[in-house]
């Protein structure tokens, strides 16, 4: 299973991306994010958004997650196995 990252996605150099992950167009993934195996990240998502409450904390997205377009998930969260969002979801 290969990793598929759209050419318009912006991903920090220290992001951990496991096999089978796909990242959609115009998605931003900040430093300190871990994307679990076979997870699908939709278009226009922003992951690991820094906040003073979770300074320098990792955002972990476990395997087989499906984050639909326009999701924002802040740093310091842990997203469990097989989690699926709707569109335009914000998680702090």
C-alpha positions in Angstrom: 0.0 0.0 0.0 1.5 3.2 -1.1 1.2 6.7 0.4 -0.8 9.2 -1.8 -0.2 12.9 -1.1 -1.8 15.5 -3.4 0.8 17.9 -4.9 -1.0 20.9 -3.3 -0.9 19.5 0.3 1.6 21.2 2.7 3.1 18.8 5.2 5.7 19.6 7.9 9.0 17.6 7.6 8.5 15.7 10.9 5.0 14.3 10.2 4.9 10.5 10.5 2.9 9.0 7.7 2.2 5.2 7.8 1.5 3.1 4.8 -1.7 3.4 2.9 -2.4 7.0 3.9 -3.9 9.4 1.4 -3.9 13.2 1.8 -6.2 15.3 -0.3 -5.7 18.7 -2.0 -4.9 21.9 -0.1 -4.6 20.1 3.2 -2.2 21.5 5.8 -0.5 19.1 8.3 1.5 20.9 11.0 4.5 19.6 12.9 4.0 16.9 15.4 1.3 14.8 13.7 1.2 11.1 13.3 -1.1 9.6 10.6 -2.0 6.0 11.1 -2.1 3.2 8.5 -4.8 3.4 5.8 -6.2 6.7 7.0 -7.8 9.1 4.4 -7.5 12.8 4.8 -9.8 14.8 2.6 -9.3 18.2 0.9 -8.8 21.5 2.7 -8.2 19.8 6.1 -5.9 21.3 8.7 -4.3 18.9 11.2 -2.2 19.6 14.3 -3.2 23.2 14.5 -1.1 24.7 17.3 -2.7 26.0 20.4 -1.3 27.3 23.7 -3.2 24.6 25.6 -1.4 21.8 23.8 2.0 23.4 23.1 4.4 20.9 21.6 1.9 18.0 21.9 1.4 15.4 19.2 -1.8 14.9 17.2 -2.3 11.2 16.7 -4.7 9.8 14.2 -4.9 6.1 14.5 -5.3 3.6 11.6 -8.3 3.4 9.2 -9.6 6.9 9.9 -11.6 8.9 7.4 -11.4 12.7 7.9 -13.7 14.4 5.4 -13.0 17.7 3.7 -12.5 20.9 5.6 -11.8 19.2 9.0 -9.7 21.1 11.5 -8.1 19.0 14.3 -5.9 20.8 16.9 -2.6 19.6 18.3 -2.8 17.4 21.4 -5.8 15.2 20.3 -5.8 11.4 19.9 -8.2 10.2 17.2 -9.1 6.5 17.7 -9.3 3.6 15.3 -11.8 3.7 12.5 -12.9 7.2 13.3 -14.9 9.0 10.6 -15.9 12.7 10.5 -18.5 14.6 8.6 -17.4 17.6 6.5 -16.4 20.8 8.3 -15.7 19.2 11.7 -13.5 21.0 14.3 -11.9 19.0 17.1 -10.0 20.8 19.9 
